[in-house]
Amino acid sequence: MRFSKIICLLLFIVSCSKKESASIGETPYQIEQNNIFKDASRSPLKAKDLKIFKGLDFFPFDSSFVVKASLKRTPDAPWFNMKTTTERLSRERIFAVATFELKGKTYQLNIYQGEENMNSEDFKDYLFLPFLDNTNGDSSYPGGRYIDLRIPSGETIEINFNEAYNPLCAYNEKYSCPIVPRINYLDLNVEAGVKAFQK
């Protein structure tokens, strides 16, 4: 009887420790990102950084950075070559212009659609929102951050800045990352999402 209790106790401890190691983060999004970064088969981190990785540094979740934006779709927008951090060019077009209020002011951001993604079954409805703000080079990555979106059925879209993430080249220069167009600059501190990576 005592032996079975000991076994149960050990299983409980192991179960708790596994749950704890897989639950680093304040929100489901943060937990998911940390699990990706800890997984050597998926992580963008260099081997030396992966060895000491404890978790990404996020701003505290702030519901005021979850906004509902109106969309002005731009179906006739021309395709263009978006520059990247390498010689590669990313074929993009402006899918829509998003207008929203944040901290008492109205802002606009271009939302982009990649030509390559349109030909992929998994990513054909994928949209790309790169942006710059006043935290860049201080508490967040100097080159700006990205938000992933999906094409909505209506004329509004939710933008959650708490899910803003760094380009992969913030962790490893081998990656080719689109350079955020200057037009997508927000003149405020977006203290939401992931912070700058401290190597």
C-alpha positions as CSV (number, residue, x, y, z in Angstrom):
1,M,0.0,0.0,0.0
2,R,2.8,2.4,0.9
3,F,4.7,1.4,-2.3
4,S,1.7,2.3,-4.5
5,K,1.4,5.7,-2.7
6,I,5.0,6.4,-3.4
7,I,4.6,5.5,-7.1
8,C,1.5,7.8,-7.3
9,L,3.4,10.6,-5.6
10,L,6.3,10.3,-8.0
11,L,4.0,10.2,-11.0
12,F,2.3,13.4,-9.7
13,I,5.6,15.2,-9.2
14,V,6.8,14.2,-12.7
15,S,3.5,15.3,-14.2
16,C,3.6,18.6,-12.5
17,S,7.2,19.3,-13.5
18,K,6.3,18.5,-17.2
19,K,3.3,20.7,-17.1
20,E,5.4,23.5,-15.6
21,S,8.2,23.2,-18.1
22,A,5.6,23.4,-21.0
23,S,3.7,26.3,-19.5
24,I,6.2,29.2,-19.5
25,G,4.3,32.3,-20.3
26,E,1.4,34.5,-19.2
27,T,-0.9,33.7,-22.1
28,P,-1.5,30.7,-24.4
29,Y,0.3,32.6,-27.2
30,Q,3.4,33.1,-25.0
31,I,3.4,29.5,-24.0
32,E,3.2,28.4,-27.6
33,Q,6.0,30.6,-28.6
34,N,8.3,29.5,-25.8
35,N,7.6,25.8,-26.6
36,I,8.6,26.4,-30.2
37,F,11.8,28.2,-29.2
38,K,12.7,25.4,-26.8
39,D,12.2,22.7,-29.4
40,A,15.5,22.1,-31.2
41,S,13.7,20.8,-34.3
42,R,11.7,24.1,-34.7
43,S,13.7,26.8,-32.8
44,P,15.3,29.6,-34.8
45,L,17.9,30.0,-32.0
46,K,21.6,29.2,-32.6
47,A,22.8,26.1,-30.7
48,K,24.7,28.2,-28.2
49,D,21.6,30.3,-27.4
50,L,19.3,27.3,-27.3
51,K,21.4,25.7,-24.5
52,I,20.7,28.5,-22.1
53,F,17.2,29.5,-23.3
54,K,14.7,29.9,-20.5
55,G,11.9,31.7,-22.3
56,L,11.2,34.8,-24.4
57,D,10.9,38.2,-22.7
58,F,7.4,39.6,-23.2
59,F,5.8,42.8,-22.2
60,P,3.0,42.1,-19.7
61,F,-0.3,41.4,-21.5
62,D,-2.3,44.6,-22.0
63,S,-5.8,44.3,-23.3
64,S,-5.7,47.9,-24.5
65,F,-3.4,46.7,-27.3
66,V,-6.1,44.4,-28.7
67,V,-7.9,46.6,-31.2
68,K,-10.7,46.2,-33.7
69,A,-9.7,47.8,-37.0
70,S,-11.8,48.7,-40.0
71,L,-10.4,47.4,-43.3
72,K,-10.2,49.3,-46.6
73,R,-9.4,46.5,-49.0
74,T,-7.1,47.4,-52.0
75,P,-7.8,44.7,-54.6
76,D,-6.0,46.7,-57.4
77,A,-2.8,47.3,-55.4
78,P,0.2,46.5,-57.5
79,W,2.7,43.8,-56.6
80,F,6.1,45.0,-55.5
81,N,9.4,43.6,-54.2
82,M,9.7,44.1,-50.5
83,K,13.3,44.3,-49.4
84,T,14.7,41.8,-46.9
85,T,17.8,41.6,-44.7
86,T,19.4,39.5,-47.5
87,E,19.5,39.9,-51.2
88,R,16.2,38.1,-51.5
89,L,13.1,40.1,-52.4
90,S,9.7,39.2,-51.1
91,R,6.9,39.6,-53.6
92,E,4.1,41.5,-51.8
93,R,1.0,43.7,-52.3
94,I,-1.0,45.8,-49.9
95,F,-4.1,43.7,-49.2
96,A,-5.8,46.4,-47.1
97,V,-5.4,49.5,-45.0
98,A,-6.3,49.0,-41.4
99,T,-7.6,52.0,-39.4
100,F,-8.0,51.8,-35.6
101,E,-7.8,53.7,-32.3
102,L,-5.0,53.2,-29.8
103,K,-4.4,55.1,-26.7
104,G,-6.9,57.8,-27.8
105,K,-5.5,58.4,-31.2
106,T,-6.3,57.1,-34.7
107,Y,-3.7,55.1,-36.7
108,Q,-3.4,53.4,-40.0
109,L,-1.3,50.4,-41.0
110,N,-0.8,48.6,-44.3
111,I,-1.6,44.9,-44.2
112,Y,0.3,42.9,-46.8
113,Q,-0.3,39.7,-48.7
114,G,2.5,37.6,-50.1
115,E,2.3,36.1,-53.5
116,E,4.1,32.9,-52.5
117,N,1.6,32.3,-49.6
118,M,-1.4,32.7,-52.0
119,N,-0.2,29.5,-53.8
120,S,0.0,27.5,-50.5
121,E,-3.1,25.6,-49.2
122,D,-2.1,26.3,-45.6
123,F,-1.2,30.0,-46.0
124,K,-3.5,31.2,-48.8
125,D,-5.5,33.3,-46.3
126,Y,-2.4,34.5,-44.5
127,L,-1.8,38.3,-44.0
128,F,1.4,40.0,-42.8
129,L,1.4,43.1,-40.6
130,P,4.9,44.5,-40.0
131,F,5.2,47.7,-37.9
132,L,7.6,50.0,-36.3
133,D,7.1,52.0,-33.0
134,N,8.9,54.0,-30.5
135,T,10.2,51.1,-28.5
136,N,12.4,49.9,-31.3
137,G,16.1,49.9,-30.4
138,D,15.2,50.3,-26.8
139,S,13.0,47.6,-25.2
140,S,12.1,46.0,-28.6
141,Y,14.0,44.8,-31.6
142,P,15.5,47.7,-33.6
143,G,14.1,46.6,-37.0
144,G,10.4,46.4,-35.9
145,R,8.1,43.5,-35.3
146,Y,5.5,41.4,-37.1
147,I,1.9,40.2,-36.5
148,D,0.3,37.3,-38.3
149,L,-3.3,37.7,-39.4
150,R,-5.8,35.8,-41.5
151,I,-8.2,37.2,-44.1
152,P,-11.5,38.0,-42.3
153,S,-14.9,37.4,-43.8
154,G,-16.1,41.0,-43.0
155,E,-14.7,44.5,-43.2
156,T,-13.1,44.5,-39.7
157,I,-10.2,42.7,-38.2
158,E,-8.8,42.2,-34.7
159,I,-5.1,43.2,-34.3
160,N,-3.5,41.9,-31.1
161,F,-0.3,43.7,-30.5
162,N,0.3,41.3,-27.6
163,E,1.2,38.8,-30.3
164,A,3.8,40.9,-32.0
165,Y,7.0,38.9,-32.5
166,N,10.5,39.5,-33.7
167,P,11.8,38.7,-37.2
168,L,13.7,35.4,-37.1
169,C,16.9,37.3,-38.0
170,A,16.7,38.8,-34.5
171,Y,17.8,35.4,-33.3
172,N,19.9,34.2,-36.2
173,E,21.4,36.1,-39.1
174,K,21.0,33.1,-41.5
175,Y,17.3,34.0,-41.9
176,S,16.0,36.4,-44.6
177,C,13.5,38.8,-43.0
178,P,11.3,41.4,-44.7
179,I,12.3,44.9,-43.8
180,V,9.4,46.8,-42.3
181,P,8.2,49.6,-44.6
182,R,8.6,53.0,-43.0
183,I,5.0,53.9,-43.8
184,N,4.0,51.3,-41.1
185,Y,5.4,53.4,-38.3
186,L,3.3,54.0,-35.1
187,D,4.3,57.1,-33.2
188,L,3.8,55.6,-29.8
189,N,5.3,53.0,-27.5
190,V,3.8,49.6,-28.3
191,E,4.6,48.0,-25.0
192,A,3.0,44.7,-25.9
193,G,4.3,41.5,-27.5
194,V,7.8,40.2,-27.4
195,K,10.8,42.3,-26.3
196,A,14.2,42.5,-27.8
197,F,16.2,39.3,-27.6
198,Q,19.2,39.5,-25.3
199,K,22.0,37.4,-26.7
